Amino acid sequence: MKVDFQMGGVDSSQQESNFMNKKKFTKMVEDCVRTKSMTYMDTVVYLCEQNNLEIEDVKKYIAISIKEKIEFEAMKLNFLQKSESLPNTK
């Protein structure tokens, strides 16, 4: 663990990796969507703001199931083109 002597605390990148992981972030997203009736996109932004995480850095914490739900919401809102069928995963 790195110690930041100027700030007197723990290096933020080390603190972030100790604090957050994919499983924990996924649970936080699902709980927030359920309790606050927010969309998945809004929930990810909200959790980033609440936990001082950069939106660009949080993609490593987003599970495939959450990504699929965000993609569905984006298609529903016409942010993405709607696809007729699922891509072949062979």
PDB file of N, CA, C and O in Angstrom, chain B, residues numbered from 101:
ATOM      1  N   MET B 101       0.846  -1.167   0.000  1.00  0.00           N
ATOM      2  CA  MET B 101       0.000   0.000   0.000  1.00  0.00           C
ATOM      3  C   MET B 101       0.892   1.230   0.000  1.00  0.00           C
ATOM      4  O   MET B 101       1.829   1.326   0.793  1.00  0.00           O
ATOM      5  N   LYS B 102       0.598   2.177  -0.897  1.00  0.00           N
ATOM      6  CA  LYS B 102       1.365   3.411  -0.964  1.00  0.00           C
ATOM      7  C   LYS B 102       0.774   4.426   0.003  1.00  0.00           C
ATOM      8  O   LYS B 102      -0.443   4.520   0.163  1.00  0.00           O
ATOM      9  N   VAL B 103       1.651   5.177   0.640  1.00  0.00           N
ATOM     10  CA  VAL B 103       1.200   6.241   1.530  1.00  0.00           C
ATOM     11  C   VAL B 103       1.568   7.563   0.901  1.00  0.00           C
ATOM     12  O   VAL B 103       2.706   7.760   0.474  1.00  0.00           O
ATOM     13  N   ASP B 104       0.621   8.461   0.844  1.00  0.00           N
ATOM     14  CA  ASP B 104       0.840   9.782   0.285  1.00  0.00           C
ATOM     15  C   ASP B 104       1.221  10.711   1.423  1.00  0.00           C
ATOM     16  O   ASP B 104       0.376  11.080   2.239  1.00  0.00           O
ATOM     17  N   PHE B 105       2.493  11.092   1.481  1.00  0.00           N
ATOM     18  CA  PHE B 105       2.965  11.909   2.596  1.00  0.00           C
ATOM     19  C   PHE B 105       2.483  13.347   2.502  1.00  0.00           C
ATOM     20  O   PHE B 105       2.331  14.011   3.528  1.00  0.00           O
ATOM     21  N   GLN B 106       2.241  13.840   1.300  1.00  0.00           N
ATOM     22  CA  GLN B 106       1.759  15.206   1.168  1.00  0.00           C
ATOM     23  C   GLN B 106       0.338  15.338   1.700  1.00  0.00           C
ATOM     24  O   GLN B 106       0.009  16.312   2.377  1.00  0.00           O
ATOM     25  N   MET B 107      -0.481  14.382   1.400  1.00  0.00           N
ATOM     26  CA  MET B 107      -1.872  14.426   1.847  1.00  0.00           C
ATOM     27  C   MET B 107      -2.050  13.707   3.177  1.00  0.00           C
ATOM     28  O   MET B 107      -3.057  13.898   3.859  1.00  0.00           O
ATOM     29  N   GLY B 108      -1.080  12.885   3.545  1.00  0.00           N
ATOM     30  CA  GLY B 108      -1.164  12.177   4.811  1.00  0.00           C
ATOM     31  C   GLY B 108      -2.100  10.989   4.784  1.00  0.00           C
ATOM     32  O   GLY B 108      -2.512  10.500   5.836  1.00  0.00           O
ATOM     33  N   GLY B 109      -2.441  10.519   3.602  1.00  0.00           N
ATOM     34  CA  GLY B 109      -3.398   9.415   3.505  1.00  0.00           C
ATOM     35  C   GLY B 109      -2.898   8.323   2.594  1.00  0.00           C
ATOM     36  O   GLY B 109      -1.707   8.238   2.294  1.00  0.00           O
ATOM     37  N   VAL B 110      -3.807   7.498   2.163  1.00  0.00           N
ATOM     38  CA  VAL B 110      -3.495   6.373   1.292  1.00  0.00           C
ATOM     39  C   VAL B 110      -3.614   6.827  -0.149  1.00  0.00           C
ATOM     40  O   VAL B 110      -4.492   7.623  -0.480  1.00  0.00           O
ATOM     41  N   ASP B 111      -2.735   6.325  -1.012  1.00  0.00           N
ATOM     42  CA  ASP B 111      -2.796   6.615  -2.434  1.00  0.00           C
ATOM     43  C   ASP B 111      -4.187   6.260  -2.955  1.00  0.00           C
ATOM     44  O   ASP B 111      -4.686   5.168  -2.685  1.00  0.00           O
ATOM     45  N   SER B 112      -4.820   7.174  -3.701  1.00  0.00           N
ATOM     46  CA  SER B 112      -6.214   6.977  -4.105  1.00  0.00           C
ATOM     47  C   SER B 112      -6.403   5.770  -5.014  1.00  0.00           C
ATOM     48  O   SER B 112      -7.430   5.099  -4.919  1.00  0.00           O
ATOM     49  N   SER B 113      -5.440   5.467  -5.899  1.00  0.00           N
ATOM     50  CA  SER B 113      -5.610   4.302  -6.768  1.00  0.00           C
ATOM     51  C   SER B 113      -5.584   3.010  -5.967  1.00  0.00           C
ATOM     52  O   SER B 113      -6.325   2.078  -6.279  1.00  0.00           O
ATOM     53  N   GLN B 114      -4.751   2.940  -4.947  1.00  0.00           N
ATOM     54  CA  GLN B 114      -4.698   1.760  -4.083  1.00  0.00           C
ATOM     55  C   GLN B 114      -5.976   1.666  -3.250  1.00  0.00           C
ATOM     56  O   GLN B 114      -6.536   0.584  -3.074  1.00  0.00           O
ATOM     57  N   GLN B 115      -6.429   2.811  -2.742  1.00  0.00           N
ATOM     58  CA  GLN B 115      -7.648   2.840  -1.940  1.00  0.00           C
ATOM     59  C   GLN B 115      -8.836   2.397  -2.792  1.00  0.00           C
ATOM     60  O   GLN B 115      -9.693   1.647  -2.324  1.00  0.00           O
ATOM     61  N   GLU B 116      -8.886   2.860  -4.042  1.00  0.00           N
ATOM     62  CA  GLU B 116      -9.983   2.498  -4.938  1.00  0.00           C
ATOM     63  C   GLU B 116     -10.015   0.997  -5.183  1.00  0.00           C
ATOM     64  O   GLU B 116     -11.085   0.389  -5.159  1.00  0.00           O
ATOM     65  N   SER B 117      -8.845   0.389  -5.418  1.00  0.00           N
ATOM     66  CA  SER B 117      -8.827  -1.044  -5.690  1.00  0.00           C
ATOM     67  C   SER B 117      -9.201  -1.852  -4.454  1.00  0.00           C
ATOM     68  O   SER B 117      -9.775  -2.934  -4.583  1.00  0.00           O
ATOM     69  N   ASN B 118      -8.888  -1.350  -3.255  1.00  0.00           N
ATOM     70  CA  ASN B 118      -9.296  -2.028  -2.029  1.00  0.00           C
ATOM     71  C   ASN B 118     -10.795  -1.873  -1.795  1.00  0.00           C
ATOM     72  O   ASN B 118     -11.439  -2.759  -1.233  1.00  0.00           O
ATOM     73  N   PHE B 119     -11.332  -0.766  -2.220  1.00  0.00           N
ATOM     74  CA  PHE B 119     -12.722  -0.439  -1.940  1.00  0.00           C
ATOM     75  C   PHE B 119     -13.693  -1.160  -2.873  1.00  0.00           C
ATOM     76  O   PHE B 119     -14.698  -1.705  -2.417  1.00  0.00           O
ATOM     77  N   MET B 120     -13.400  -1.167  -4.174  1.00  0.00           N
ATOM     78  CA  MET B 120     -14.390  -1.587  -5.149  1.00  0.00           C
ATOM     79  C   MET B 120     -13.911  -2.807  -5.933  1.00  0.00           C
ATOM     80  O   MET B 120     -12.729  -2.945  -6.247  1.00  0.00           O
ATOM     81  N   ASN B 121     -14.860  -3.679  -6.237  1.00  0.00           N
ATOM     82  CA  ASN B 121     -14.609  -4.778  -7.167  1.00  0.00           C
ATOM     83  C   ASN B 121     -15.896  -5.003  -7.960  1.00  0.00           C
ATOM     84  O   ASN B 121     -16.927  -4.397  -7.669  1.00  0.00           O
ATOM     85  N   LYS B 122     -15.828  -5.869  -8.952  1.00  0.00           N
ATOM     86  CA  LYS B 122     -16.964  -6.073  -9.853  1.00  0.00           C
ATOM     87  C   LYS B 122     -18.196  -6.594  -9.113  1.00  0.00           C
ATOM     88  O   LYS B 122     -19.311  -6.135  -9.360  1.00  0.00           O
ATOM     89  N   LYS B 123     -17.998  -7.539  -8.218  1.00  0.00           N
ATOM     90  CA  LYS B 123     -19.123  -8.123  -7.488  1.00  0.00           C
ATOM     91  C   LYS B 123     -19.801  -7.080  -6.596  1.00  0.00           C
ATOM     92  O   LYS B 123     -21.029  -6.989  -6.560  1.00  0.00           O
ATOM     93  N   LYS B 124     -19.006  -6.305  -5.888  1.00  0.00           N
ATOM     94  CA  LYS B 124     -19.559  -5.289  -4.988  1.00  0.00           C
ATOM     95  C   LYS B 124     -20.272  -4.191  -5.783  1.00  0.00           C
ATOM     96  O   LYS B 124     -21.360  -3.755  -5.405  1.00  0.00           O
ATOM     97  N   PHE B 125     -19.660  -3.749  -6.879  1.00  0.00           N
ATOM     98  CA  PHE B 125     -20.273  -2.693  -7.673  1.00  0.00           C
ATOM     99  C   PHE B 125     -21.581  -3.174  -8.294  1.00  0.00           C
ATOM    100  O   PHE B 125     -22.558  -2.425  -8.332  1.00  0.00           O
ATOM    101  N   THR B 126     -21.611  -4.404  -8.775  1.00  0.00           N
ATOM    102  CA  THR B 126     -22.835  -4.966  -9.347  1.00  0.00           C
ATOM    103  C   THR B 126     -23.947  -5.008  -8.314  1.00  0.00           C
ATOM    104  O   THR B 126     -25.089  -4.661  -8.618  1.00  0.00           O
ATOM    105  N   LYS B 127     -23.631  -5.424  -7.107  1.00  0.00           N
ATOM    106  CA  LYS B 127     -24.628  -5.453  -6.035  1.00  0.00           C
ATOM    107  C   LYS B 127     -25.121  -4.048  -5.722  1.00  0.00           C
ATOM    108  O   LYS B 127     -26.316  -3.837  -5.518  1.00  0.00           O
ATOM    109  N   MET B 128     -24.202  -3.087  -5.684  1.00  0.00           N
ATOM    110  CA  MET B 128     -24.589  -1.705  -5.422  1.00  0.00           C
ATOM    111  C   MET B 128     -25.522  -1.190  -6.511  1.00  0.00           C
ATOM    112  O   MET B 128     -26.507  -0.514  -6.215  1.00  0.00           O
ATOM    113  N   VAL B 129     -25.219  -1.502  -7.761  1.00  0.00           N
ATOM    114  CA  VAL B 129     -26.061  -1.064  -8.876  1.00  0.00           C
ATOM    115  C   VAL B 129     -27.449  -1.681  -8.763  1.00  0.00           C
ATOM    116  O   VAL B 129     -28.453  -0.972  -8.834  1.00  0.00           O
ATOM    117  N   GLU B 130     -27.508  -2.991  -8.587  1.00  0.00           N
ATOM    118  CA  GLU B 130     -28.806  -3.674  -8.499  1.00  0.00           C
ATOM    119  C   GLU B 130     -29.627  -3.164  -7.314  1.00  0.00           C
ATOM    120  O   GLU B 130     -30.832  -2.952  -7.446  1.00  0.00           O
ATOM    121  N   ASP B 131     -28.993  -2.965  -6.167  1.00  0.00           N
ATOM    122  CA  ASP B 131     -29.705  -2.456  -4.987  1.00  0.00           C
ATOM    123  C   ASP B 131     -30.240  -1.055  -5.231  1.00  0.00           C
ATOM    124  O   ASP B 131     -31.371  -0.742  -4.859  1.00  0.00           O
ATOM    125  N   CYS B 132     -29.435  -0.222  -5.852  1.00  0.00           N
ATOM    126  CA  CYS B 132     -29.839   1.158  -6.111  1.00  0.00           C
ATOM    127  C   CYS B 132     -30.983   1.218  -7.125  1.00  0.00           C
ATOM    128  O   CYS B 132     -31.926   1.991  -6.953  1.00  0.00           O
ATOM    129  N   VAL B 133     -30.904   0.415  -8.166  1.00  0.00           N
ATOM    130  CA  VAL B 133     -31.983   0.370  -9.163  1.00  0.00           C
ATOM    131  C   VAL B 133     -33.287  -0.044  -8.494  1.00  0.00           C
ATOM    132  O   VAL B 133     -34.345   0.525  -8.764  1.00  0.00           O
ATOM    133  N   ARG B 134     -33.199  -1.032  -7.627  1.00  0.00           N
ATOM    134  CA  ARG B 134     -34.389  -1.554  -6.955  1.00  0.00           C
ATOM    135  C   ARG B 134     -34.950  -0.555  -5.933  1.00  0.00           C
ATOM    136  O   ARG B 134     -36.159  -0.325  -5.906  1.00  0.00           O
ATOM    137  N   THR B 135     -34.106   0.033  -5.107  1.00  0.00           N
ATOM    138  CA  THR B 135     -34.602   0.879  -4.017  1.00  0.00           C
ATOM    139  C   THR B 135     -34.923   2.306  -4.447  1.00  0.00           C
ATOM    140  O   THR B 135     -35.831   2.929  -3.896  1.00  0.00           O
ATOM    141  N   LYS B 136     -34.188   2.827  -5.423  1.00  0.00           N
ATOM    142  CA  LYS B 136     -34.390   4.219  -5.828  1.00  0.00           C
ATOM    143  C   LYS B 136     -35.161   4.356  -7.135  1.00  0.00           C
ATOM    144  O   LYS B 136     -35.422   5.469  -7.591  1.00  0.00           O
ATOM    145  N   SER B 137     -35.525   3.230  -7.736  1.00  0.00           N
ATOM    146  CA  SER B 137     -36.261   3.224  -9.008  1.00  0.00           C
ATOM    147  C   SER B 137     -35.556   4.069 -10.070  1.00  0.00           C
ATOM    148  O   SER B 137     -36.181   4.876 -10.759  1.00  0.00           O
ATOM    149  N   MET B 138     -34.252   3.868 -10.183  1.00  0.00           N
ATOM    150  CA  MET B 138     -33.455   4.583 -11.174  1.00  0.00           C
ATOM    151  C   MET B 138     -33.144   3.646 -12.338  1.00  0.00           C
ATOM    152  O   MET B 138     -33.218   2.425 -12.200  1.00  0.00           O
ATOM    153  N   THR B 139     -32.796   4.226 -13.477  1.00  0.00           N
ATOM    154  CA  THR B 139     -32.334   3.412 -14.596  1.00  0.00           C
ATOM    155  C   THR B 139     -30.913   2.944 -14.300  1.00  0.00           C
ATOM    156  O   THR B 139     -30.242   3.472 -13.413  1.00  0.00           O
ATOM    157  N   TYR B 140     -30.472   1.954 -15.051  1.00  0.00           N
ATOM    158  CA  TYR B 140     -29.110   1.448 -14.851  1.00  0.00           C
ATOM    159  C   TYR B 140     -28.078   2.506 -15.232  1.00  0.00           C
ATOM    160  O   TYR B 140     -27.060   2.651 -14.556  1.00  0.00           O
ATOM    161  N   MET B 141     -28.337   3.239 -16.303  1.00  0.00           N
ATOM    162  CA  MET B 141     -27.399   4.293 -16.702  1.00  0.00           C
ATOM    163  C   MET B 141     -27.288   5.357 -15.618  1.00  0.00           C
ATOM    164  O   MET B 141     -26.183   5.749 -15.241  1.00  0.00           O
ATOM    165  N   ASP B 142     -28.424   5.824 -15.118  1.00  0.00           N
ATOM    166  CA  ASP B 142     -28.418   6.842 -14.067  1.00  0.00           C
ATOM    167  C   ASP B 142     -27.773   6.318 -12.788  1.00  0.00           C
ATOM    168  O   ASP B 142     -27.076   7.054 -12.091  1.00  0.00           O
ATOM    169  N   THR B 143     -28.006   5.065 -12.490  1.00  0.00           N
ATOM    170  CA  THR B 143     -27.450   4.469 -11.280  1.00  0.00           C
ATOM    171  C   THR B 143     -25.933   4.422 -11.330  1.00  0.00           C
ATOM    172  O   THR B 143     -25.275   4.719 -10.333  1.00  0.00           O
ATOM    173  N   VAL B 144     -25.367   4.055 -12.472  1.00  0.00           N
ATOM    174  CA  VAL B 144     -23.906   4.009 -12.590  1.00  0.00           C
ATOM    175  C   VAL B 144     -23.317   5.403 -12.383  1.00  0.00           C
ATOM    176  O   VAL B 144     -22.322   5.555 -11.675  1.00  0.00           O
ATOM    177  N   VAL B 145     -23.920   6.412 -12.990  1.00  0.00           N
ATOM    178  CA  VAL B 145     -23.442   7.789 -12.809  1.00  0.00           C
ATOM    179  C   VAL B 145     -23.586   8.209 -11.352  1.00  0.00           C
ATOM    180  O   VAL B 145     -22.669   8.800 -10.782  1.00  0.00           O
ATOM    181  N   TYR B 146     -24.719   7.911 -10.756  1.00  0.00           N
ATOM    182  CA  TYR B 146     -24.972   8.252  -9.357  1.00  0.00           C
ATOM    183  C   TYR B 146     -23.939   7.607  -8.429  1.00  0.00           C
ATOM    184  O   TYR B 146     -23.393   8.272  -7.549  1.00  0.00           O
ATOM    185  N   LEU B 147     -23.671   6.316  -8.626  1.00  0.00           N
ATOM    186  CA  LEU B 147     -22.705   5.618  -7.772  1.00  0.00           C
ATOM    187  C   LEU B 147     -21.289   6.142  -7.973  1.00  0.00           C
ATOM    188  O   LEU B 147     -20.504   6.190  -7.026  1.00  0.00           O
ATOM    189  N   CYS B 148     -20.961   6.533  -9.195  1.00  0.00           N
ATOM    190  CA  CYS B 148     -19.646   7.137  -9.433  1.00  0.00           C
ATOM    191  C   CYS B 148     -19.512   8.438  -8.652  1.00  0.00           C
ATOM    192  O   CYS B 148     -18.478   8.695  -8.035  1.00  0.00           O
ATOM    193  N   GLU B 149     -20.549   9.248  -8.681  1.00  0.00           N
ATOM    194  CA  GLU B 149     -20.521  10.510  -7.942  1.00  0.00           C
ATOM    195  C   GLU B 149     -20.450  10.273  -6.442  1.00  0.00           C
ATOM    196  O   GLU B 149     -19.694  10.954  -5.748  1.00  0.00           O
ATOM    197  N   GLN B 150     -21.213   9.330  -5.933  1.00  0.00           N
ATOM    198  CA  GLN B 150     -21.252   9.060  -4.501  1.00  0.00           C
ATOM    199  C   GLN B 150     -19.949   8.471  -3.973  1.00  0.00           C
ATOM    200  O   GLN B 150     -19.606   8.668  -2.808  1.00  0.00           O
ATOM    201  N   ASN B 151     -19.221   7.748  -4.828  1.00  0.00           N
ATOM    202  CA  ASN B 151     -18.009   7.053  -4.395  1.00  0.00           C
ATOM    203  C   ASN B 151     -16.731   7.662  -4.964  1.00  0.00           C
ATOM    204  O   ASN B 151     -15.663   7.053  -4.906  1.00  0.00           O
ATOM    205  N   ASN B 152     -16.854   8.874  -5.515  1.00  0.00           N
ATOM    206  CA  ASN B 152     -15.698   9.586  -6.075  1.00  0.00           C
ATOM    207  C   ASN B 152     -14.930   8.738  -7.087  1.00  0.00           C
ATOM    208  O   ASN B 152     -13.701   8.688  -7.062  1.00  0.00           O
ATOM    209  N   LEU B 153     -15.663   8.077  -7.969  1.00  0.00           N
ATOM    210  CA  LEU B 153     -15.067   7.276  -9.033  1.00  0.00           C
ATOM    211  C   LEU B 153     -15.261   8.003 -10.354  1.00  0.00           C
ATOM    212  O   LEU B 153     -16.304   8.614 -10.588  1.00  0.00           O
ATOM    213  N   GLU B 154     -14.258   7.935 -11.214  1.00  0.00           N
ATOM    214  CA  GLU B 154     -14.389   8.499 -12.554  1.00  0.00           C
ATOM    215  C   GLU B 154     -15.225   7.540 -13.401  1.00  0.00           C
ATOM    216  O   GLU B 154     -15.042   6.324 -13.339  1.00  0.00           O
ATOM    217  N   ILE B 155     -16.126   8.086 -14.175  1.00  0.00           N
ATOM    218  CA  ILE B 155     -16.989   7.253 -15.009  1.00  0.00           C
ATOM    219  C   ILE B 155     -16.152   6.417 -15.976  1.00  0.00           C
ATOM    220  O   ILE B 155     -16.483   5.263 -16.245  1.00  0.00           O
ATOM    221  N   GLU B 156     -15.075   6.992 -16.494  1.00  0.00           N
ATOM    222  CA  GLU B 156     -14.212   6.268 -17.428  1.00  0.00           C
ATOM    223  C   GLU B 156     -13.521   5.082 -16.759  1.00  0.00           C
ATOM    224  O   GLU B 156     -13.214   4.093 -17.424  1.00  0.00           O
ATOM    225  N   ASP B 157     -13.276   5.168 -15.462  1.00  0.00           N
ATOM    226  CA  ASP B 157     -12.563   4.114 -14.741  1.00  0.00           C
ATOM    227  C   ASP B 157     -13.472   3.001 -14.240  1.00  0.00           C
ATOM    228  O   ASP B 157     -12.986   1.929 -13.878  1.00  0.00           O
ATOM    229  N   VAL B 158     -14.762   3.229 -14.212  1.00  0.00           N
ATOM    230  CA  VAL B 158     -15.681   2.277 -13.591  1.00  0.00           C
ATOM    231  C   VAL B 158     -16.044   1.114 -14.520  1.00  0.00           C
ATOM    232  O   VAL B 158     -16.649   0.139 -14.075  1.00  0.00           O
ATOM    233  N   LYS B 159     -15.686   1.204 -15.788  1.00  0.00           N
ATOM    234  CA  LYS B 159     -16.070   0.133 -16.724  1.00  0.00           C
ATOM    235  C   LYS B 159     -15.505  -1.220 -16.317  1.00  0.00           C
ATOM    236  O   LYS B 159     -16.091  -2.252 -16.644  1.00  0.00           O
ATOM    237  N   LYS B 160     -14.386  -1.236 -15.614  1.00  0.00           N
ATOM    238  CA  LYS B 160     -13.812  -2.515 -15.170  1.00  0.00           C
ATOM    239  C   LYS B 160     -14.629  -3.153 -14.051  1.00  0.00           C
ATOM    240  O   LYS B 160     -14.444  -4.332 -13.750  1.00  0.00           O
ATOM    241  N   TYR B 161     -15.520  -2.398 -13.439  1.00  0.00           N
ATOM    242  CA  TYR B 161     -16.352  -2.915 -12.352  1.00  0.00           C
ATOM    243  C   TYR B 161     -17.750  -3.315 -12.813  1.00  0.00           C
ATOM    244  O   TYR B 161     -18.522  -3.866 -12.027  1.00  0.00           O
ATOM    245  N   ILE B 162     -18.084  -3.049 -14.066  1.00  0.00           N
ATOM    246  CA  ILE B 162     -19.437  -3.309 -14.548  1.00  0.00           C
ATOM    247  C   ILE B 162     -19.519  -4.724 -15.113  1.00  0.00           C
ATOM    248  O   ILE B 162     -18.811  -5.064 -16.060  1.00  0.00           O
ATOM    249  N   ALA B 163     -20.376  -5.533 -14.532  1.00  0.00           N
ATOM    250  CA  ALA B 163     -20.566  -6.921 -14.968  1.00  0.00           C
ATOM    251  C   ALA B 163     -21.285  -6.957 -16.315  1.00  0.00           C
ATOM    252  O   ALA B 163     -21.961  -6.001 -16.695  1.00  0.00           O
ATOM    253  N   ILE B 164     -21.136  -8.052 -17.017  1.00  0.00           N
ATOM    254  CA  ILE B 164     -21.766  -8.222 -18.328  1.00  0.00           C
ATOM    255  C   ILE B 164     -23.281  -8.063 -18.232  1.00  0.00           C
ATOM    256  O   ILE B 164     -23.898  -7.473 -19.118  1.00  0.00           O
ATOM    257  N   SER B 165     -23.878  -8.581 -17.174  1.00  0.00           N
ATOM    258  CA  SER B 165     -25.336  -8.472 -17.020  1.00  0.00           C
ATOM    259  C   SER B 165     -25.776  -7.010 -16.922  1.00  0.00           C
ATOM    260  O   SER B 165     -26.816  -6.636 -17.464  1.00  0.00           O
ATOM    261  N   ILE B 166     -24.996  -6.197 -16.240  1.00  0.00           N
ATOM    262  CA  ILE B 166     -25.320  -4.767 -16.122  1.00  0.00           C
ATOM    263  C   ILE B 166     -25.105  -4.079 -17.471  1.00  0.00           C
ATOM    264  O   ILE B 166     -25.911  -3.239 -17.872  1.00  0.00           O
ATOM    265  N   LYS B 167     -24.026  -4.430 -18.172  1.00  0.00           N
ATOM    266  CA  LYS B 167     -23.768  -3.854 -19.497  1.00  0.00           C
ATOM    267  C   LYS B 167     -24.922  -4.153 -20.446  1.00  0.00           C
ATOM    268  O   LYS B 167     -25.333  -3.285 -21.216  1.00  0.00           O
ATOM    269  N   GLU B 168     -25.447  -5.374 -20.396  1.00  0.00           N
ATOM    270  CA  GLU B 168     -26.570  -5.745 -21.258  1.00  0.00           C
ATOM    271  C   GLU B 168     -27.814  -4.933 -20.914  1.00  0.00           C
ATOM    272  O   GLU B 168     -28.554  -4.526 -21.809  1.00  0.00           O
ATOM    273  N   LYS B 169     -28.047  -4.698 -19.643  1.00  0.00           N
ATOM    274  CA  LYS B 169     -29.217  -3.910 -19.226  1.00  0.00           C
ATOM    275  C   LYS B 169     -29.062  -2.453 -19.644  1.00  0.00           C
ATOM    276  O   LYS B 169     -30.036  -1.817 -20.046  1.00  0.00           O
ATOM    277  N   ILE B 170     -27.842  -1.921 -19.552  1.00  0.00           N
ATOM    278  CA  ILE B 170     -27.587  -0.554 -20.001  1.00  0.00           C
ATOM    279  C   ILE B 170     -27.787  -0.460 -21.513  1.00  0.00           C
ATOM    280  O   ILE B 170     -28.358   0.511 -22.009  1.00  0.00           O
ATOM    281  N   GLU B 171     -27.318  -1.466 -22.241  1.00  0.00           N
ATOM    282  CA  GLU B 171     -27.489  -1.494 -23.696  1.00  0.00           C
ATOM    283  C   GLU B 171     -28.973  -1.540 -24.058  1.00  0.00           C
ATOM    284  O   GLU B 171     -29.402  -0.848 -24.981  1.00  0.00           O
ATOM    285  N   PHE B 172     -29.756  -2.343 -23.346  1.00  0.00           N
ATOM    286  CA  PHE B 172     -31.197  -2.421 -23.589  1.00  0.00           C
ATOM    287  C   PHE B 172     -31.857  -1.064 -23.345  1.00  0.00           C
ATOM    288  O   PHE B 172     -32.677  -0.616 -24.146  1.00  0.00           O
ATOM    289  N   GLU B 173     -31.496  -0.410 -22.236  1.00  0.00           N
ATOM    290  CA  GLU B 173     -32.049   0.917 -21.945  1.00  0.00           C
ATOM    291  C   GLU B 173     -31.682   1.917 -23.039  1.00  0.00           C
ATOM    292  O   GLU B 173     -32.514   2.722 -23.457  1.00  0.00           O
ATOM    293  N   ALA B 174     -30.440   1.861 -23.496  1.00  0.00           N
ATOM    294  CA  ALA B 174     -29.980   2.782 -24.538  1.00  0.00           C
ATOM    295  C   ALA B 174     -30.748   2.567 -25.841  1.00  0.00           C
ATOM    296  O   ALA B 174     -31.090   3.534 -26.522  1.00  0.00           O
ATOM    297  N   MET B 175     -31.022   1.314 -26.193  1.00  0.00           N
ATOM    298  CA  MET B 175     -31.811   1.035 -27.395  1.00  0.00           C
ATOM    299  C   MET B 175     -33.246   1.519 -27.217  1.00  0.00           C
ATOM    300  O   MET B 175     -33.843   2.062 -28.147  1.00  0.00           O
ATOM    301  N   LYS B 176     -33.786   1.326 -26.046  1.00  0.00           N
ATOM    302  CA  LYS B 176     -35.158   1.755 -25.756  1.00  0.00           C
ATOM    303  C   LYS B 176     -35.295   3.276 -25.869  1.00  0.00           C
ATOM    304  O   LYS B 176     -36.334   3.787 -26.288  1.00  0.00           O
ATOM    305  N   LEU B 177     -34.232   3.991 -25.489  1.00  0.00           N
ATOM    306  CA  LEU B 177     -34.226   5.453 -25.557  1.00  0.00           C
ATOM    307  C   LEU B 177     -33.690   5.979 -26.889  1.00  0.00           C
ATOM    308  O   LEU B 177     -33.501   7.184 -27.057  1.00  0.00           O
ATOM    309  N   ASN B 178     -33.448   5.065 -27.833  1.00  0.00           N
ATOM    310  CA  ASN B 178     -32.909   5.396 -29.152  1.00  0.00           C
ATOM    311  C   ASN B 178     -31.519   6.025 -29.091  1.00  0.00           C
ATOM    312  O   ASN B 178     -31.158   6.800 -29.977  1.00  0.00           O
ATOM    313  N   PHE B 179     -30.743   5.709 -28.075  1.00  0.00           N
ATOM    314  CA  PHE B 179     -29.343   6.122 -28.009  1.00  0.00           C
ATOM    315  C   PHE B 179     -28.493   5.186 -28.862  1.00  0.00           C
ATOM    316  O   PHE B 179     -27.440   5.582 -29.362  1.00  0.00           O
ATOM    317  N   LEU B 180     -28.947   3.948 -29.030  1.00  0.00           N
ATOM    318  CA  LEU B 180     -28.296   2.942 -29.866  1.00  0.00           C
ATOM    319  C   LEU B 180     -29.323   2.399 -30.841  1.00  0.00           C
ATOM    320  O   LEU B 180     -30.524   2.414 -30.571  1.00  0.00           O
ATOM    321  N   GLN B 181     -28.833   1.915 -31.990  1.00  0.00           N
ATOM    322  CA  GLN B 181     -29.743   1.287 -32.940  1.00  0.00           C
ATOM    323  C   GLN B 181     -30.247  -0.023 -32.365  1.00  0.00           C
ATOM    324  O   GLN B 181     -29.508  -0.773 -31.728  1.00  0.00           O
ATOM    325  N   LYS B 182     -31.523  -0.277 -32.604  1.00  0.00           N
ATOM    326  CA  LYS B 182     -32.108  -1.538 -32.147  1.00  0.00           C
ATOM    327  C   LYS B 182     -31.659  -2.651 -33.072  1.00  0.00           C
ATOM    328  O   LYS B 182     -31.662  -2.503 -34.294  1.00  0.00           O
ATOM    329  N   SER B 183     -31.272  -3.768 -32.474  1.00  0.00           N
ATOM    330  CA  SER B 183     -30.836  -4.906 -33.282  1.00  0.00           C
ATOM    331  C   SER B 183     -31.965  -5.922 -33.358  1.00  0.00           C
ATOM    332  O   SER B 183     -32.720  -6.108 -32.404  1.00  0.00           O
ATOM    333  N   GLU B 184     -32.065  -6.575 -34.507  1.00  0.00           N
ATOM    334  CA  GLU B 184     -33.116  -7.560 -34.729  1.00  0.00           C
ATOM    335  C   GLU B 184     -32.853  -8.853 -33.982  1.00  0.00           C
ATOM    336  O   GLU B 184     -33.780  -9.479 -33.469  1.00  0.00           O
ATOM    337  N   SER B 185     -31.594  -9.254 -33.918  1.00  0.00           N
ATOM    338  CA  SER B 185     -31.265 -10.512 -33.263  1.00  0.00           C
ATOM    339  C   SER B 185     -29.967 -10.358 -32.487  1.00  0.00           C
ATOM    340  O   SER B 185     -29.193  -9.425 -32.703  1.00  0.00           O
ATOM    341  N   LEU B 186     -29.757 -11.285 -31.592  1.00  0.00           N
ATOM    342  CA  LEU B 186     -28.530 -11.271 -30.816  1.00  0.00           C
ATOM    343  C   LEU B 186     -27.372 -11.727 -31.691  1.00  0.00           C
ATOM    344  O   LEU B 186     -27.553 -12.585 -32.555  1.00  0.00           O
ATOM    345  N   PRO B 187     -26.188 -11.166 -31.479  1.00  0.00           N
ATOM    346  CA  PRO B 187     -25.039 -11.599 -32.283  1.00  0.00           C
ATOM    347  C   PRO B 187     -24.657 -13.038 -31.968  1.00  0.00           C
ATOM    348  O   PRO B 187     -24.860 -13.518 -30.853  1.00  0.00           O
ATOM    349  N   ASN B 188     -24.106 -13.712 -32.955  1.00  0.00           N
ATOM    350  CA  ASN B 188     -23.666 -15.091 -32.797  1.00  0.00           C
ATOM    351  C   ASN B 188     -22.415 -15.115 -31.931  1.00  0.00           C
ATOM    352  O   ASN B 188     -21.456 -14.398 -32.217  1.00  0.00           O
ATOM    353  N   THR B 189     -22.409 -15.926 -30.878  1.00  0.00           N
ATOM    354  CA  THR B 189     -21.295 -15.942 -29.926  1.00  0.00           C
ATOM    355  C   THR B 189     -20.377 -17.136 -30.112  1.00  0.00           C
ATOM    356  O   THR B 189     -19.675 -17.519 -29.176  1.00  0.00           O
ATOM    357  N   LYS B 190     -20.364 -17.737 -31.300  1.00  0.00           N
ATOM    358  CA  LYS B 190     -19.503 -18.904 -31.542  1.00  0.00           C
ATOM    359  C   LYS B 190     -18.074 -18.498 -31.682  1.00  0.00           C
ATOM    360  O   LYS B 190     -17.207 -19.347 -31.888  1.00  0.00           O
TER     361      LYS B 190
END
